[in-house]
Amino acid sequence: MQVSEAIIARRSVKSFDPHHRMTDEEIHKLMSLAILSPTAFNIQNWRFVVVTEPVLRQQIRAVSWNQAQVEEASLLVVLTADLNAWAKQPERYWRNAPQAVQDYLVPAIGNYYRDNAQVQRDEGMRSCGMAATTLMLAAKEMGYDTCPMDGFDFDAVGKLLNLPEDHTPVMFVVIGKALEPARARAGQLPLDEVVIYNTF
């Protein structure tokens, strides 16, 4: 399946086969593709919590408006942002770059994010959004269906996952085999309404 085909075919599925299990190899492949998603300054500030424990899945469902796909999909991935990734040994992010690049970019990371909580949070949201798209398109190419989700109690999920204080939940992506097809697209806006050339 080509990328364009995966984009067209990808739809949000709500009903998943609760008996289907992904193999460890499939999960590893999917997550290996997800971590190729872009991040500013290459800080790789997404953290993917792959929830496989059945009781924990039930508990997360309970704080997610009881949405069945949280528990019944083959895989629940909670995308979280490490808001302080920029400060955690940033030299790691550029260790394979030429020394001149390292000397420029590693200090630039601190200069950009230090003392700017809003930018740290915004960056986490952007990074996780791009990673979620990568996950969904990769899953589609592998023959799976997905649903991105933000209908949950963020604080409760953070507590259930024992998230560190400098991490925040961003969204879920559930992945599995659809029991029924997604509904038809409800009303796509025309291109000329959403694409603006140069200025409004």
Disulfide bonds with the S-S distance in Angstrom:
none
